[in-house]
């Protein structure tokens, strides 16, 4: 009990100091903050004391800033290699300002482990913006074990952007489990298109209950022979009239490799799911593989998929090349446009 009390007192102290002193740009690693700008995210949104919304900033295993917001409980406990974090949105809370989470590592090597638990109680409407940044990674390992519980009648959006530096020096392995309650809408956005991914292995399971709606949008870009990205997203439609759309978009160039598994199972009456995979390859030695897996166990369910791989239509390339660009430059523009689409 004495040890637990000491940990709780430390959390309260961190929160008090953050409220008392505005966290400035100089208090948090500049390289991590700059990586936010690559995704057109306003740095100030992530700094406690600046703007609205609950916030938590982590550099390896040190909480650099934490800020509470009415209707949200935000807790963080430092552990030797990372953090255990709780984000609880209280019943009935509806806010426009996103909850900002930044799980960064500024050093080159090490092993970071984070254990986030996010709970949205019934009748809530909230957005969570998470950013994982490892700008100097060169042998760095990042692991995440996330659990999400979304209650009934919720509108919940979770956006996660990643930046792994420019040296393909990260090994990133997140695992996430998400439960979405009755009549809730859950939107999931994962974006790994800036910098070089390195070695990435992602596993995500989403369980959808009665009348829930799931929209998941996943994007990744492997840029050289040292980039290997494997993403497995699975949606299980477990409640009557549950529906989902899973979109997976990937590009690979200069020997990069991207493999995406899009899984949807219809396991309840009148549920409806769709998987869509789009992948583009540029340069010799590059590999893109899309594997949609669909399964229906109820005779009234409907699950479909479509996939496209290879290169862009020549007509599109010709239109851009007519402006004086090479085919490679034209393809880069089209890749950027494809990955920028919702």
Buried (B, 14 or more C-beta within 10 A) or exposed (E): EEEEEEEEEEBEEBBEEBEEEEBEEEBBBEBBBBBBEBBEBEBEBBBBBBBEBBBBBBBBBEBBBBBBBEBBEBBBBBEEBBBBBBBBBBBEBEBEBBBBBBBBBBBBEBBBBBBBBBBBBBBBBBBBBBBBBBBBBBEBBBBBBBBBBBBBBBBBBBBBBBBBBEBBBBBBBBBBBBBBBBBBBBBBBBBBBBBBBBBBBBBBBBBBBBBBBBBBBBBBBBBBBBBBBBBBBBBBBBBBBBBBBBBBBBBBBBBBBBBBBBBBBBBBBBBBBBBBBBBBBBBEEBBBBBBBBBEBEBEEBBBEBEBEEEEBEEEBBEEBBEEEBEBEBBBBBBBEEBBEEE
